[in-house]
């Protein structure tokens, strides 16, 4: 997999959570941003609040971490980031000709036919050098 805007790409067969692994790496300052962490399977993915879930092989499971400063992103932008990301995903998968039309389930999920296809969870990480996202 290539991602032209990603400087660090990490793949694991199985992780508890791509978000947790990305957070650990960003907090440790061990990676160059933007970072993408992907996994074949997650055993303890995270959603809003205390929601937990797992994903099996065949799922597209990843986390993107970037430095918000160059993009002018602030904490209050998180809901708009989630919505803009959801719109971009729905637009990107529209050509797949799914049996049901993909859409957005407010506030942060992608769905088709009433079934969740994915979720977007913007988070902010404080590091020694300042906030990261």
N, C-alpha and C positions, 0 to 999 in steps of 0.2 A: 504494500500500500504506500502510495506517495501522497503527501499533502504539501503543496508548494509554500504555504504560509507557516508551516510548523517547523521549528528548529530542532525539537527533540521529540522523537516518537518512541514510545515504549509499548511493547505488546507482551501480555502474559496470557497463558492458556486459561488459568483460573485465578481470580482475585476475589476477595470479599467485596470490595467496591472500587471501581475505577476512580470515583471522586475522592475516596479516602486515600488511595495511593497517590493521586495527583497532589492532594493537599500536603501529604507527608514530604513529597519531593520538593514542592515549592517552599514549604516552611524551612526545610533543610538547606535550601539554596544550592542544591546539587544539579539543577538542570537549567538549561537555557530556554527562555520563553520565546514564543508560544510553545507549549507542551501539549502533546496528545497522548493520552493513555487509553489503550483499548484492550479488551479481553474477549476471549472466546466464550467464557462463562463467568458470571458473577454469582456468588453465593449469598451476598448480603448487600444488595444495592440499596441506595437511599432515595427517598422521595421527599415531598414536603412533610414537615412536622416529623412524626415518628414512623412514617410509613416505610416498610422494608419489603424487598422483593428479591427474587432470583431470576437469572436468565440462563437459558440452556444454549447449547451449541446451535448455531444458525442465527442467533440474535446479533444485532449490531449494537455493541455496548462500548461507549467511549466517553471520555471527559476531555475537554479542551481547557487549558489554563493559559491565561494571557495577562500581561501587565496592563492594567486599566488606564494608567496615566497617559500613554501616547494616544489613546483613543478618546480621552476626555470622559471616561466612564466614572460615575460616582455611585454610591450605595443606592440612592433613590432611583437610579436607572434600571435596577434589577427587574422589576415587572415588565418594563418595555423591552429589555433584552430578551426575556423569556418569550414574549409575544412575537417580537421580530424574528427570533430563531424558529418559533413554531410556524410562522408564515413562510419562511424560507424552506423549511422541511416539507411542508405541504406542497409548495410550488415545485420542489425538486422531485417529489415522488408522484406528482400528478400524471406523468407520462407512463407510469407503470401499469396503468389500466387495471387497477384493483377491482374486485367485484363490487366494492362500495367506494364512494367518493371520499377521499381523505379530508379531514377538517380539524378544527381546533376545539378541544374540550377545555374550557376556561378552568383554571388560569394557565396551566402549563403542560397540557398533554396533547398528543397527536392521536387522532382516532379515525376509524373507518367502520361504518356499520354499527356504531355503538361500542366497539371494542378498542381498547387502548393499543396503539402501535408503539408509542414511546412517550418520554417525558423530558422536560427541560428544567434543570434546577440550577439557576445562577446562584453562586455563593462568592463571598469575599473572604480572602485569606490575608491575615496580617503577618508580615514577615519582618525580619530585622531591618530591611531597607524600606519598609512601608507597605501599604496595602497591595495585594495582588488579587486577581480574580480568575 
